[in-house]
Amino acid sequence: MTKILVIEDEQLVRENILDLLEAEGFDGVGAENGHVGVTWAWDCKPDLIICDVMMPELDGYDVLKLLRKEPVTATIPFIFLTAKADKDDFRQGMQLGADDYLTKPFTSAELLGAIAARLERKAATARQAEKRLEELRKSLTSKPKYTSTAVFDNEFAALKQSQFTGQLTVKGDGDIEWIFYLYLGRLLYATGGTHPLRRWQRNISTYCPHITSYQENVPSATYLPTEYSLLTLWLERKQISREQVAQVIRAIVQEVLFDSMQAKQLNYQIQPKENSSAQLLLIDAEQATAAARQSWQIWQSAKFADISPNQAPIIKRPEELQQKVSIAAYQQLTVLLNGQRSLRELALQMKRQVVEVTSSLLPYIQSGVVELTDITDLPILTTVPPNSATIGQQSNQPLIACIDDSRLVCQTMEKILTADGYQFVSINDPLRALATLLSRKPDLIFLDLVMPNLNGYEICGRLRKIPTFSNTPIIILTSNIIDRVRATGVGCSDYLSKPVKAESVLAIISKHLSCAIENRQEFAL
């Protein structure tokens, strides 16, 4: 069903539009202000957006600017609604990327006509993109291509133009292959080659040195590799920062591009996929290939074109090496050059650039004193993917949400609830609360009373207007005296005083979840 988001602060106008959309078979969702509309659009990606221009705090123009900056919402058809008919206002909206402009008051026929026109144009664009994708698929699989950075530029440019989501597999010499994961033509991640796990561990130790164990339960319902799921998990737990995630992904993508540029011939294959996982980072492929190209040119200029940084040096003539270096240097080299560490791993250990390390070893390699050997990758990541029994158990556990701008409160709640077997989701930004809750649909919600931009009463009142949350237990968290009359008026189920205590939290959850289950059972009967 076609999903249409209506962002309109006038309740009567918004409800009339939603009623019209429902009567025409559309799935209409209303947002009463720009903040809610933007966050919902980012998370749920509607097929079309109808937005009022004149709204408090965040007007329609600002909404459009924010949506056009994000790849996930940049191409969603956008129709402005306005009571102003000034040409300058019209021009401003179109320059920002609006697709249509309706002046209030408008008729049902005018609105439905505008919706139909924009959806048809979107469908035509999708058909053209699919056609370009099919042409690209044929050109990629027709014959092997000799490697050049221009080949990468051309293929990634075509994938970006068609807003491709899926994976690009690049096969090189000796059946080695690299996989690039894309979302709407942007790079999400890359893996493959001879050392995907050595590469992963090396970059994690570089940018996330406090992460020492990969023994985790990770989701398996995604086409992205386990490493990506681990990054997502650690970020959600706040074990790593978003900046660290970006550093790891950029370094890995650049290294994969570098390695694939070293192949002599390449075959390409694309496979479209629906990506339902979070996008940790979207990288412009042109920028990524430019950085990898620069590294590759430096490597070639140093006369290393036939040397792979994934090879490991090992001493072949120890007596001859002993004569060439000091006793201290020899002892150090016998430890380092044991055939177990690649040139990249040696560079990391020595805190030097891999080009420098390779340059210092080159005379010994050329004379045969040191030899470069191929080494195997590390064992598979020691993650613990959930088996079917575990998945079943997890899915049956209630999901509890906590909306609080204090990270400390959310962390405390998480410890209490996960220790008792509950699933948990924390939300620190009240403006993103509605979109996250609509996406996750928790069984019970803890809601802070005093927060910036939106308070607990306002959020609770908005949730009760959404059928999904009409009966969901909502517990107000507060360190102040609660306005019981107002709390009852907006539909709060109960309240809990701060600072929270484990026994109080678990008792109030047990009380309200039991009532909710009984109500559902009575309704079923």
C-alpha positions in Angstrom: 0.0 0.0 0.0 1.3 3.4 -0.9 2.4 5.3 2.2 1.9 9.1 2.3 3.1 11.3 5.1 1.1 14.5 5.9 3.0 17.2 7.8 0.4 19.8 8.9 0.1 21.6 12.2 -3.6 22.4 11.7 -5.4 19.4 13.1 -8.6 19.8 11.1 -6.8 20.1 7.8 -4.5 17.2 8.6 -7.4 14.9 9.6 -9.4 15.9 6.5 -6.4 15.0 4.2 -5.9 11.7 6.1 -9.6 10.8 5.7 -9.4 11.5 2.0 -6.3 9.4 1.6 -7.8 6.5 3.5 -10.9 6.6 1.3 -8.7 6.4 -1.8 -6.8 3.4 -0.5 -3.6 5.1 0.6 -1.9 4.5 3.9 -1.8 8.0 5.4 0.2 9.0 8.4 -0.1 12.4 10.1 2.6 14.5 11.7 1.6 17.6 13.7 4.9 19.5 13.2 8.1 19.5 11.2 10.3 17.8 13.8 8.0 14.8 14.0 7.5 14.7 10.2 11.3 14.7 9.5 12.2 12.0 12.0 9.3 9.8 10.8 10.3 10.2 7.2 14.0 9.4 7.9 13.0 6.2 9.8 10.0 5.0 7.7 10.7 6.4 4.2 7.2 7.1 2.8 6.3 7.0 -0.9 5.2 10.7 -0.9 5.2 13.7 1.5 2.6 16.4 1.7 3.8 19.3 3.9 2.4 22.7 5.0 4.7 25.7 4.5 3.8 27.8 7.5 4.5 25.9 10.7 6.0 26.9 14.1 9.6 26.0 15.0 10.4 24.1 11.8 8.6 25.4 8.7 8.1 23.5 5.4 11.1 25.0 3.8 13.4 23.8 6.6 11.7 20.4 6.5 12.4 20.1 2.8 16.1 21.1 3.3 16.6 18.4 5.9 15.0 15.7 3.8 16.9 16.6 0.7 20.2 16.4 2.5 19.7 12.7 3.5 20.0 10.1 0.7 17.2 8.0 2.2 14.7 10.9 1.7 16.4 12.9 -1.0 14.2 11.7 -3.8 10.8 11.2 -2.1 8.1 13.2 -4.0 7.3 16.3 -2.0 4.1 18.5 -2.3 3.9 21.8 -0.5 0.6 23.1 0.9 0.3 26.9 1.5 -2.1 29.7 2.0 0.3 32.0 0.3 0.2 32.3 -3.5 3.2 34.7 -3.9 5.5 33.8 -6.9 8.6 34.3 -4.7 7.4 31.7 -2.2 6.6 29.3 -5.1 10.0 29.8 -6.6 11.7 29.3 -3.2 10.0 25.9 -2.8 10.8 24.7 -6.2 14.5 25.7 -5.9 14.7 23.7 -2.7 13.5 20.6 -4.6 9.7 20.5 -4.1 7.8 18.6 -6.8 4.5 20.5 -6.6 2.7 23.3 -4.9 -1.0 23.5 -3.9 -2.5 26.7 -2.6 -5.1 26.5 0.2 -8.0 26.1 -0.1 -7.7 23.3 -2.6 -10.2 20.7 -3.8 -10.0 16.9 -3.3 -9.6 16.5 -7.0 -6.7 18.9 -7.1 -4.9 17.1 -4.2 -5.5 13.6 -5.7 -4.4 14.8 -9.1 -1.2 16.1 -7.7 -0.6 12.9 -5.8 -1.3 10.8 -8.9 1.0 12.9 -11.1 3.9 12.6 -8.6 3.5 8.9 -8.0 3.4 8.3 -11.7 6.6 10.3 -12.2 8.2 8.4 -9.4 7.2 5.1 -11.0 8.6 6.3 -14.4 11.9 7.2 -12.7 12.0 3.8 -11.1 11.4 2.1 -14.5 14.2 4.2 -16.0 16.5 3.3 -13.1 15.7 -0.4 -13.6 16.4 -0.1 -17.3 19.8 1.5 -16.7 20.5 -1.1 -14.1 19.8 -3.9 -16.6 22.1 -2.2 -19.1 24.8 -1.9 -16.5 24.4 -5.6 -15.6 24.8 -6.6 -19.2 27.9 -4.4 -19.7 29.5 -5.7 -16.5 29.0 -9.4 -17.3 29.9 -9.2 -21.0 33.7 -9.6 -20.6 36.5 -9.2 -18.1 37.9 -5.6 -17.8 41.5 -4.8 -17.4 41.9 -3.0 -14.1 42.1 0.7 -14.0 40.8 3.2 -11.6 38.7 4.6 -14.4 36.8 1.3 -14.4 35.8 1.8 -10.8 34.8 5.4 -11.4 32.6 4.4 -14.3 30.9 1.5 -12.5 30.3 3.4 -9.3 29.0 6.4 -11.2 26.4 4.3 -13.0 25.3 2.7 -9.7 25.0 6.1 -8.1 23.0 7.4 -11.0 20.5 4.5 -10.8 20.4 4.8 -7.0 21.4 1.1 -6.7 20.8 -0.7 -3.4 22.5 -4.1 -3.2 25.9 -5.5 -3.7 28.6 -5.2 -6.3 30.9 -8.3 -6.5 34.3 -7.7 -8.1 36.2 -10.9 -9.1 39.9 -10.8 -9.7 42.7 -13.2 -10.4 42.6 -16.6 -8.8 38.9 -16.4 -8.0 39.5 -13.7 -5.4 36.5 -11.5 -4.9 35.6 -8.3 -3.2 32.1 -7.3 -2.3 30.9 -3.7 -2.1 27.6 -3.0 -0.3 25.6 0.0 -1.6 22.5 1.9 -0.5 20.9 4.3 -3.0 24.2 4.4 -4.9 26.3 5.2 -1.8 28.8 2.8 -0.3 27.8 1.2 3.0 30.6 -1.3 3.5 33.1 -3.5 1.7 34.7 -6.9 2.4 36.4 -9.8 0.7 39.8 -10.4 -0.7 42.4 -12.6 1.0 42.3 -11.2 4.5 38.8 -9.9 5.3 39.1 -10.8 9.0 42.7 -9.7 9.4 41.6 -6.4 7.9 38.7 -6.2 10.3 40.7 -7.0 13.4 43.5 -4.6 12.5 41.1 -1.6 12.0 39.2 -2.4 15.1 42.4 -2.5 17.2 43.4 0.8 15.5 40.2 2.8 16.0 38.5 0.9 18.8 41.3 -0.4 21.0 39.1 -1.0 24.0 37.1 -3.7 22.0 38.8 -7.0 22.8 36.1 -9.6 22.4 33.8 -10.4 19.5 31.8 -13.0 21.5 28.4 -11.5 20.8 24.9 -12.4 19.7 24.4 -10.6 16.4 21.3 -10.5 14.1 21.5 -12.7 11.1 18.6 -11.4 9.1 20.6 -9.1 6.9 22.7 -9.5 3.8 25.4 -7.4 5.2 28.3 -9.2 6.9 28.7 -10.1 10.5 31.3 -7.3 11.0 28.7 -4.7 10.1 26.2 -6.1 12.5 28.8 -6.0 15.3 29.5 -2.3 14.6 25.7 -1.7 14.7 25.4 -3.5 18.0 28.4 -1.8 19.7 27.1 1.6 18.5 23.6 0.9 20.0 25.2 -0.1 23.3 27.4 3.1 23.2 30.5 0.9 23.4 31.9 2.9 20.4 31.1 6.3 19.0 29.7 7.2 15.6 33.1 8.8 14.8 34.8 5.4 15.5 32.3 3.6 13.3 33.1 6.1 10.4 36.8 5.7 10.8 36.6 1.9 10.7 34.3 1.7 7.7 36.2 4.3 5.7 39.5 2.6 6.3 38.1 -0.8 5.4 36.5 0.5 2.2 39.6 2.2 1.1 41.7 -0.9 1.7 39.3 -3.1 -0.2 39.4 -0.7 -3.1 43.2 -0.6 -3.0 43.5 -4.4 -3.1 41.1 -4.8 -5.9 43.0 -2.1 -7.9 46.0 -4.4 -7.7 44.3 -7.2 -9.7 45.1 -7.4 -13.4 41.6 -8.3 -14.7 38.2 -7.9 -13.0 34.8 -9.3 -13.5 31.8 -7.4 -12.1 28.4 -8.6 -11.0 25.6 -6.7 -9.3 22.8 -8.1 -7.2 20.0 -5.8 -6.0 18.9 -6.3 -2.4 16.4 -4.8 -0.1 18.4 -3.2 2.8 16.3 -3.2 6.0 19.3 -2.6 8.4 20.5 0.7 9.7 22.9 2.8 7.5 25.8 3.5 9.8 27.6 5.5 7.2 27.0 6.4 3.5 30.2 7.0 1.6 30.4 8.8 -1.8 32.1 6.2 -4.0 33.9 8.9 -6.0 35.7 10.2 -2.9 36.5 6.7 -1.7 38.1 5.7 -5.1 40.0 8.9 -5.2 41.6 8.2 -1.8 42.4 4.6 -2.8 43.8 5.7 -6.1 46.2 8.1 -4.3 47.4 5.2 -2.1 47.8 2.9 -5.1 49.8 5.6 -7.0 52.2 6.0 -4.0 52.6 2.2 -3.9 53.3 2.0 -7.6 55.8 4.9 -7.4 57.7 3.0 -4.8 58.1 0.1 -7.3 55.9 -2.2 -5.2 53.3 -3.0 -7.9 54.1 -6.7 -7.7 54.1 -6.8 -3.9 50.9 -7.2 -1.9 50.7 -5.5 1.5 48.8 -8.7 2.6 52.0 -10.8 2.2 54.1 -11.7 5.2 57.9 -11.3 5.3 60.0 -14.2 6.6 63.8 -14.6 7.0 65.1 -17.1 4.5 68.9 -16.6 5.1 69.4 -15.8 8.8 73.2 -16.1 8.7 73.5 -13.5 5.8 71.0 -11.2 7.6 73.0 -11.4 10.8 76.1 -10.2 9.0 74.3 -7.2 7.5 72.7 -5.8 10.7 73.5 -5.2 14.4 72.9 -7.9 17.0 70.0 -5.9 18.5 68.4 -5.3 15.1 68.8 -9.0 14.2 67.1 -10.1 17.4 64.2 -7.7 16.7 63.9 -8.8 13.1 63.7 -12.5 14.0 60.7 -11.7 16.2 59.0 -9.5 13.6 59.7 -11.4 10.4 58.3 -14.7 11.4 56.0 -15.2 8.4 52.9 -14.7 10.6 52.3 -11.0 10.2 51.5 -9.2 6.9 53.2 -6.0 5.9 50.1 -4.1 7.0 50.1 -5.8 10.4 53.9 -5.1 10.8 53.3 -1.4 10.0 50.5 -1.3 12.7 52.8 -2.9 15.2 55.7 -0.6 14.4 53.4 2.4 14.2 54.7 3.3 10.7 53.2 3.6 7.3 53.1 0.3 5.3 55.1 2.0 2.5 57.9 2.9 4.9 58.1 -0.6 6.3 58.1 -2.2 2.8 60.8 0.3 1.7 63.0 -0.6 4.6 62.7 -4.3 3.8 63.0 -4.0 0.0 66.8 -4.5 -0.2 66.6 -7.7 1.8 63.7 -8.9 -0.3 65.5 -8.2 -3.5 68.6 -10.0 -2.3 66.6 -13.0 -1.2 67.5 -12.7 2.5 63.9 -12.0 3.2 61.0 -13.6 1.3 57.4 -12.6 1.1 54.9 -15.4 1.6 51.1 -15.7 1.4 49.4 -16.3 4.7 45.9 -17.5 5.5 43.2 -15.4 7.0 42.2 -15.5 10.7 39.5 -18.0 11.8 36.0 -16.8 11.3 34.8 -14.2 13.7 34.0 -15.7 17.1 30.5 -14.3 17.2 27.6 -16.3 18.5 24.7 -16.0 16.0 21.4 -16.7 17.7 20.1 -20.2 17.0 16.4 -20.8 16.3 15.7 -21.5 20.0 17.3 -18.3 21.1 15.5 -16.3 18.5 12.2 -17.7 19.6 13.0 -16.8 23.2 14.0 -13.3 22.4 11.0 -12.6 20.3 8.7 -13.7 23.1 10.3 -11.3 25.6 8.4 -8.0 26.1 10.2 -4.9 24.6 10.4 -2.0 27.0 11.2 1.5 25.8 12.7 4.4 27.9 12.4 8.0 26.6 14.7 10.1 28.7 17.2 12.8 27.7 19.6 11.6 30.4 21.8 8.8 29.1 22.6 7.8 32.7 18.9 7.1 33.4 18.6 5.0 30.2 21.8 3.1 31.0 20.5 2.3 34.5 17.1 1.1 33.1 18.9 -1.0 30.5 20.9 -2.8 33.2 17.8 -3.4 35.3 15.6 -4.7 32.4 18.1 -6.7 30.4 19.3 -8.5 33.6 15.6 -9.6 34.1 15.3 -10.9 30.5 13.4 -8.0 28.9 14.3 -6.5 25.5 15.1 -2.8 25.8 15.3 0.3 23.6 16.5 3.7 24.8 15.6 7.1 23.2 17.5 10.2 24.3 16.0 12.6 21.7 12.3 13.3 22.4 11.9 14.6 18.8 12.8 11.2 17.4 10.6 9.3 20.0 7.5 8.9 17.9 9.3 7.6 14.8 11.4 5.1 16.9 8.3 3.9 18.8 6.3 3.4 15.6 9.2 1.4 14.2 9.8 -0.8 17.3 6.3 -0.9 18.9 7.3 -1.6 22.5 5.0 -3.4 25.0 5.6 -0.8 27.7 7.0 2.8 27.7 8.9 4.7 30.4 8.6 8.4 29.7 10.6 11.2 31.3 8.5 14.2 32.4 10.9 17.1 31.9 12.8 17.1 28.6 13.8 19.8 26.1 11.5 20.6 23.1 8.8 18.1 24.2 7.8 17.1 27.7 6.3 13.8 28.9 2.7 15.0 28.9 3.0 16.2 25.3 4.5 12.9 24.0 2.0 10.8 26.0 -0.9 12.8 24.5 0.4 12.3 21.0 1.0 8.6 21.5 -2.6 8.1 22.7 -3.9 9.5 19.4 -2.1 6.7 17.6 -4.1 3.5 17.5 -1.0 1.3 18.0 -0.4 2.9 21.4 -3.9 3.5 22.6 -3.6 0.8 25.2 0.2 0.6 25.7 1.2 1.1 29.3 3.0 4.5 29.6 4.8 5.2 32.9 5.9 8.7 33.6 9.4 9.1 35.2 9.8 12.1 37.4 11.8 13.6 40.2 9.1 16.3 40.8 5.6 16.3 42.0 3.4 15.0 39.1 0.3 16.8 37.9 -2.0 13.9 38.4 -5.0 15.6 36.7 -3.0 16.5 33.6 -1.3 13.0 33.6 -4.7 11.3 33.7 -6.0 13.7 31.0 -3.3 12.7 28.5 -3.5 9.0 29.2 -0.6 8.2 31.5 -0.9 4.7 33.1 1.2 5.3 36.1 4.3 7.2 37.4 7.6 6.2 38.9 9.9 8.5 41.0 13.5 9.1 40.3 16.1 7.9 41.1 14.8 4.6 39.9 15.3 1.4 41.9 15.3 -2.1 40.4 12.5 -3.5 42.6 10.2 -0.6 41.8 10.9 -0.7 38.1 10.3 -4.5 37.9 7.2 -4.3 40.1 5.5 -1.6 38.0 6.3 -3.5 34.8 4.8 -6.7 36.2 1.7 -4.9 37.3 1.0 -3.2 33.9 2.1 -6.0 31.6 -0.1 -8.4 33.5 -3.1 -6.1 33.0 -2.3 -5.6 29.3 -2.1 -9.4 28.7 -5.4 -9.9 30.5 -7.0 -7.2 28.4 -5.7 -8.8 25.2 -7.0 -12.2 26.3 -10.5 -10.8 27.1 -10.5 -9.0 23.8 -9.6 -12.2 22.0 -12.5 -14.0 23.7 
